[in-house]
Amino acid sequence: MMAATLSKLDKLAHRVEQLPTRSFLLLMVVIGAVLRFFDIAESSIWHDEGFTMMLVRMAPNQIIARTARDVHPPLYYLLLHYWIMVFGSSETGARSLSAVFMIAAIPLAYLLVRRLWSEPAARLAALFVATGPFLIRYSQEARMYGMVAFLLLLATYILLRALESNRWVWWLAYTLTMAAAIYTHYYTIFVIAVHWIYMGVVTPRQRRTHRGLWNPRWWLSNAVIVLAFLPWLPTAYAQYTRVQSSFWIPQATVQLLPATYLEFIIYYLSLNLGPIVEIIFGIGMVAVLVWLYRRHTTKRKAWILLTSYCALGPVMVWLISFGPRPIFVDRYFVFAAIAFYCLLGIAVAELPRKRIVTITTAILLLFTVGLVDLHITVDHQMRVIGRYVNTHYRPGDEILSGEIYTFFDFSYYNHTGATVHLWSTNGVDGYSESSLIYDRASQIVVEQLSTIHPTSGKLWVVGKTGYQQYYDPKIIPKTWKPIGPEITAGYCAVQEYRVE
């Protein structure tokens, strides 16, 4: 039975291998597109996406000004502002921008690996980029991670072309792409470091060759990138200072880094396998990388580029996060996940022919487990809460979000026409998420619950399940009387009150 199955898979793999390049890439793009758009709107808009959707509906000058008070650069928000004008602001319309970038990364990964390694490795890399659950997860989110991952992959490919031809058009393309990337996400700095490492590796010893680090066009390109970022630099420094003074990310652990790479394969399930499995996986990953390095002496420059691309950012941020200000957030490393899938494709391609089909099938099965788990563990259902409130709301009712982490996503689903208020006992400082509401704080923010007096006598309190102080009878005013049970969907909740 097993032998017959493997024989069929081997024949299928052989047919795929025989496909012309264009047909193969078209197949991978179709597979990638289906996986990315399948149930793209299954999960409700969550807090970060809710912030995105409120921001991108503002004028471009307001997007820039308010982003400056948050923690990310503005380019993604500006692009999405115009994108939703064409494709709409539904979950699918807003998230489709990320999906398109991640679909475009599939043929680009193929081109990069083919240039660095081999045709078989390139095809496997394209397959893994098309089907990897981590990339599919962040292809379905209205945030900048897919966009910056594509831009960094594109810049790396362009750099190789620029080094080969030394034509001005490639150096100009590299400059523009890297400038766009750094205006999309600050972790671009790690790939800039990767490119400098690679340039040092490929640089010949003779300066007169004008290659690698001795190439004046390389220096000019980097100078222009720096000059392009200078106007935003004071803002970036101010953002960094604010993040250092108030942070929420938990302290790093030893298994955090290998667990993140394991997420690239099985996504959510990696959180339940335990630290021993995660550490063993990390050791195995290092062993495979060492094996690849020793196996091909002629490919070591390519190995250095892809390995540093995959590891430099996550490792550095992981080490920093053992300090007093942790900054490790797995979703920031979508760009590193692409390099991981490329290295995975290279490693499998180096195996004997009979093992390639078996190992590839096993990897795709693990990807499938991750994708299934990704869909069945969707637990953010603010859409359901929004529909319930929209249906039962009556003029004169008041709506209160018990915390900032339900304010933006509920506001996205609020179609009552009423203002959604935010309970914040200390007001808002106008930075981070509150950058979108600080100038309307007097109309939105409620510091004392006793000041709420709906004209209809009814109040809706939106929040999360479990113990929450905004649902605690000991904390809310005694004049608030619950009407019916708490309505829940996933971990989202709403409670209706009669205010006497």
N, C-alpha and C positions, 0 to 999 in steps of 0.2 A: 504493500500500500504506500509506504513512505517512499520507496524507490520509484514507483510509478509517478507519484506526485512530483518528485524531484526531476524526473525525466521530462515531464510536461513543462515544468518551470524552466528547465534548461533550454528546451526548444523555443519557449516564449522569449527567453532572454536572447537567444541567438537571432530571432526575428527582429527584436528591437535593435540589436547591435547592427543589423544589416540595413536599417533604415538610413536613408540619406540624412545629412546633418539637419537640413531645414525641416524635414518631416519629423525627425526625432525631437527637435526643439519645439516644434508646433505641438507635438503630443505632450511634452512636459509642461508647456504653457497652458494647454487646455486642462490637464490634470491639476496644475497649480491653481488655476482660476476657479475650477469647480470646488476644490477644497476650501478656497478662501471665501468664496461667495455663498457656499452652502451654510445656511443658518447664520449669516453674518449679522442678522438683527435678532438672533435668539436671546441674547443677554440684553438687559436694559442698559441704557446709558448710565454709567456710574459716575462717582464724584468727579474724577479728573476730566472725563469726557463732558460732564455737565458744565464744568468750568470752561472747557474749550468751546462748547456750543453757545454759551452766553457771550463769550469774548468775540467770536468770529462774526457775530451779528452786528458788531459795532463798526464804526467807520475806521478805515485804515490808520489814520493818525491816532485814534483812540486805542486801537489794538497795540500799536507800538508803545504808547505812553503807559498803558496798563500792564503790558508784558514787562516793562522795565521795573515795575513794582512787584513782579512775581519772581520766578527762579529760572525761567528758560528764555532763550532768544526768540525773536518774533516771526521768523520767515515762514515756518509751517502755518502759523495762524493766519498770516496774510494770504498765503496760497489757498488755504481752506476757505477763507472769506469769499474768494472769487469762485472756488470750486462749487460751493453749495448754491451759488447763484444759478449754476447750470444744472446741477444734479439734485438739488433740493437738500433740505436739512433733516430729512428722516434719518433713522439709524443707518440704513443702507447707504443713503446718499453721502452722509458725512464720513462713514467708515470706508467707503469705496476708494477714497484717495490713498489711504494706507495700503489697501489691497492691490491697487494698480502698481504702486511702487514695489511691492513685494513680488508681484507677478513679473515685473520687468527685471527683477534681480535673478530670475531663473536662467535666461539665456546669457546674462552677463556673467554669472558664476561659471557657466560652461566656457565662455570665451577666456576668462581669466585662468582657469585651471588648464585648459588646453594649451595656452601659451606658456604656462609655467611647468607643466608636467607631461600629460599625454592625453590622447583622445579617449581611451577607456576611462581614465580617471575623471575627465571632464564630463563625460556622460553620467557617471555615477554621482558626481557632485551636483549636476543639474537635477537628477532624480531626487536626491536628498533635500536640496533646497526647495523643490516643489512640494515635497510631502512632509517635511519636518514640522512637528506639532508646535514648537515654540514660535516659528515664523508665522504659522497659520494663526496662532493666538493673537499675535500683535499685528497681523494683517487686518484684523477685525476690531481695531480700536482707533477711535478718532483722536490720536495723539501723534507725536512727531517721530516715534521710534522707527517705523518703517521707512519714512522719508530719509532720515539721516543714514540709515543702514544702506539704502540704495545709493545715495550720493557718495558715501565712503567707498563702496565697492566700485562704483563708476570711476572715482578719482584714482583708485589703485590700478585699475585697468588702463586708464589714460596715462598714468605715470610710466607704465611699461612701454606703451606705444611711443611716448615722448623720448624715453631713453633709447629706443631702437632707431627712431628716425631723426630725433633732435629738431623736428620741424616746429616752427613757431605756433602753428595751429594747435598742436597737441599741448604745448606748454600753456597756451592761453586757455584751452579747455580745462586743463588741470587747475589752473589758478581760479577760474570761475567756479568750478565744482567744489573745491575745498573752501572757498569763501562762502558759498551757499551752505555747505555742511556746517561750518562753525556758527553760522547764523541760525542754524536749525537746532543744534544740541551741542553743549559744551564738551561732551565726551569725545568730540572730534579731535581734541588735543592729543588723545592717545594714538589715534591713527596717524596724525602728523608725526608723532614720535616714531611710529612704526616705519613710516616712509623715510625718515632720516636714518634710522638703523639700516634699512635696506640700501639706501644710497651709499652709506659707508661701506657696506659689504661689497657692492658692485664697483666701487671706485678703484681704478687702477692706481698703482703707485706713482706713475709719472704724471706730473701736473700738466705737462704740455699736451696731454691727450684731450683735455677739456671734456672729460666724461665723468659721470657720477658727481661727487661733491665738487669737483673742479669745474663743472659746467656753469658758466655765468648765467645761463637761462634758468637753471634751478634756483640760484640765489635771487634772481630777479622775480621769479614766480613767488617765492616765499615772502619776499619783501612786499610785493603787491598784496598778498593775502593779509599780512600784518597791517599794512596801511588801510586796507578795506575794513578791518575789524577795529581800528583805533577809535572811530566815533562811538562805538558801543562799549569800549573797554571800561570807562568809568562806571557805566551801568552794570556791567558784568562783575566788577569788583564790589560794588554795593550789594548786589545780589548774593555774592559769595559771603560777604560779611554778615548779612542777615541770616543766611543758612547756618553759619557757624554759631550764631548767638541763640538760635532756636531750632532744634532738630528733633525729629521723631523716629528716626530709623534705629532699630535695635542694634546692639553690639554684635560684632562679627563672632563667629565660632569657627573652629577648625574645619568642620565639615561643610560650612557654607559655600566655599568655592567649588568643591567637587559636586555638591548637590545642585548648584546652578548649571554645571555642564550636563548633569544627569537630566535636568529639566529639558534640555535641548532634545532629548530622546523620548522621554515619557511624560514630560510636563508635570502635572499635579501629583502623580503617583510617587514621584521622587521625594515628596515631602513626607511620605509615610513609610519609607523603606528603612529608616534608621541610620544613625551616623556611621555604623560599621560598614554597611553596604556602600554608603556614599564615599567613605574614605577608600575602600577597596576599589571602587570605580575610578577614583582619582589616581590611584597608584597605577591601575591598568592603563589609563589614558596616557600617563607619562611614559610608561613602558612602550606603548605603541609609537609614540613620538620619537623616542630614542631609537627604536627599531627602524623607523623610516629614515632617520638621519644617518644611521650607519649603513643602511642598505644602498643608498644612492649617493655616492660622492659627487657626482656631476649635478645633482639636484639640490645641493645644500643651500644655495642662495634662495631658491624658491621655498625651501623648507623654512628658512629663517623668516622670510616675508610672511608666509601664512601662519606659522606658529606664533610669531610676535603679534600678528593681527588678531589671532584667536585669544591669546593669553595676556598680553601686556596690560590692557585696560582692566580686565577683571582681577588679575593678580595684584596690581598696584592699588586699586580701590579696596580690595579685600584686606590688604595689609594696613592701609590707612584706617580702615574701619575697626581695627583693634584699639585705636586711640580714643580720645574723649569725644570725637565727633564722627560717628559712623556715617558713611555715605553710600553704602552698598545697596543698590536696588536692582534686582535681576532684570527687569524690563529695560533698563538702560543699555543692556548688552546684546540687543538684537543684532547689531553689527558684528559682534564677536561670534554669534551663533552661525552666521553665514560662513565665516571662516572655518568654524568647527565642522560644518557639513562638507565643506570643500576638502578638508583634511580627512574626514571620514571616507569620502569617495576615493581619495588617493590611496589610503591605507587598504581599502577593500580591493582596489584595482591591482595592488601588488601581490595579492594572494594567488595561489594556483587556480587555474580555470575552474576546476570542479568545486572549489570552496567558495568562489565568488558568488555563484548563484545561491548557495546555502546561506552564506553570511548576509547577503543582500536581502534575502527573504526574511531572515530573522530580524534584521534591522527594520524592515518595513512592517513586520508584525508588531514590533515594539512601538513604532510610530502610530500604528493603528490603535493600540491600547491607549496611548496617550491622547489621540484624537477623540476616541470614545469617551474617555474619562473627562476630557475637556468639555464635551457637550453635556454629559450627565451631571457634572458638578456645577453647572451654571446656577448661581444662587442669588444673583442680583435681579430683582423683579420689581423695581420701582415703577415700571410701566403699569403693572397691575394696580398698584396703589394709586397712581395717577388717574387711571380710568375709573376707579371706585369713587374717588373724590370728585372728579369731573361730573360723574353721573348723579351723585347725591348732593352736590353743592347747591345752595340756594342763595340768592342775593342777600347781602348783609352778613353772611358767614365770614369768619376770619380764618386764615390758614397760617399755622406756625410751624416752622422747622425747628425741631429740638436741638439741632447741632448743625455745624457748617457742613458736615459730611453727608447730609441728606438735603441740604438747601439747593445746590446747583442741579442735581439730577432730578429732584422733584420739580424744580422750576421749569425744566425742559418739558416735563409731561403735564404741567399745569395749563389747562385750557379754560379755566373758569373766568379769566379776566381779572381776578382778584390778586392783590399783591401778596406774595409769600413772605412772611416775616421770619426773622431769624432770632432765636433766643441766644443771647450772648451777654452774660452778666458783667463782663468787663468791656463791652463795646467791641469795636474793631479798630485795628491800627492802620488799615489802608494798605497793607502789604500782603504778599502771598495771595491766597484765595480772595481775601477781602479787598484786593485791588479793584475788583469789579463793582463793589457796592459802597465803598467808603464815602463817596460823594452823595450817596442817597441813604446814609445810615439813619438819619432822622425819620425816614419813611419806612425803613426795613427792619432795623435792629430793635429788639425788645430786650431791655436789661432787667426789668422786673415784670414777672408774669402777672402780677396784680393790676398792671396798667392796661391789660387787654379787656376791651368791652365791646364785643361784636353787637352790632345793631339788631341782628336777628336773634341774638342770644345763643348762637351755636359757634363752636370753635373746633377746628381740625388740627390735631397735633401729629405731624409726620416725624418719624424717627426710625429706630432700629429695634429688632426684637431683643429679648433678654432684659435684664435689669437696666433701666435708664432712669435717671433722676427726673426727667421731664414727664415720666409716667408715674412717679412715686407719689402716692397719696399724702405722704408726710411732707413733701416739698411743694407740690402744686397748691394753688390757693384752695381754700375750703369751699369757695363758691363754685368750683368746677365739679360738675357731676357727670360721670361717664354715661354715655348713651350707647348701650349695647356693648358687645365684646370688642377687643382690639382686633383689627383686621390685619392679617399678615400675609406676606408673599415673599418667599425666600427669607432673607434677613431684614427685609423692609417692613415697616409697620405704620399704621395710622390709627388714632383713637379719636372718636368724636366726643365732645363735651357740651353739656348745657351750662352756660355761664349765668349764674343767678345774680 
